[in-house]
Amino acid sequence: MLELSGLSEMRAWSRAQKSGGGRVGFVPTMGYLHEGHLRLVDRAKARADQVVLSIFVNPLQFGPREDFDAYPRDLARDRPLARERGVDCLFTPDTKAMYPADLVARVAPVAMADVLEGASRPGHFTGVLTIVAKLFHVVEPEVAVFGRKDFQQATLIRRMVADLDIPVEIEVAPTTRELDGLALSSRNTYLSADERRPALALSRALRAIEQAWRGGEADAERLERRGMEILGAPGVIPEYLALVDEALQPVARVNAKTIVVVAARVGSTRLIDNVVLGEGIGADPTVRA
Ligand code: AMP
């Protein structure tokens, strides 16, 4: 596995693959890799000849009171995980390389970014879209794979690529979970042993809504109340639970395409999760016990 941190080296490598007829696939991450990330690599490998995985903890997408400094970083641990999963090129730019000067231009999303995660984390999606656009211009992949775990992010990235005519295909892979339903996240490492159980309230709330819907309930308000009952478990501070359509607009009546999105705090850890009702949490891949 090749490892590069220079931007021009990265671009040159990618262009060399492509001039040899190879398709380049790309998985951007903030590292502290887990099986959810590695399944995105599997997807990218199925769609491309060469796979680039980037690790960059992007300061621009963290708010001033968020966990940028505490965010887990361990390249010595990530490197073999990436290598063993078949990553061809590990791209690890540093902050100075990605942001050599104060930015004059950023990619600022409109309305869709001010709800849900955007309402809870002002400026977050400007940071995300800016770094993803920059990485796309450096790596120049034919296909990039993102996780549905960050549903709003994936939706905004698809829209950005269309709006700005960036020539990359976006693939979104399902959420990888623990057997008990907890969505894998680098932030799960913050959870203490006592917080691990309350953290299950998110996936339980999603599952309860899904079951009620399968049982014939289609009224969004009633389904939301059902989910909030479960999210209100001891040790959990709910942030939002909403039933939205693919454009992230709240719905009054739900259908198979409705997405239930949830965010909550457990101790000092902020967790998010979601389910597309017609697909169901049960269809998501789980990690081996
Ligand atoms: P992050 O390192 O948290 O920025 O995530 C990098 C990519 O991995 C994003 O596209 C995430 O949506 C995706 N991802 C994170 N957790 C999961 C998961 N449990 N299942 C699937 N994709 C995930």
Residues whose N, C-alpha, C, O or C-beta is under 5 A from the ligand:
A	BS01	AMP	P28 T29 M30 G31 G36 H37 V145 F146 G147 R148 K149 D150 A173 P174 T175 T176 A183 L184 S185
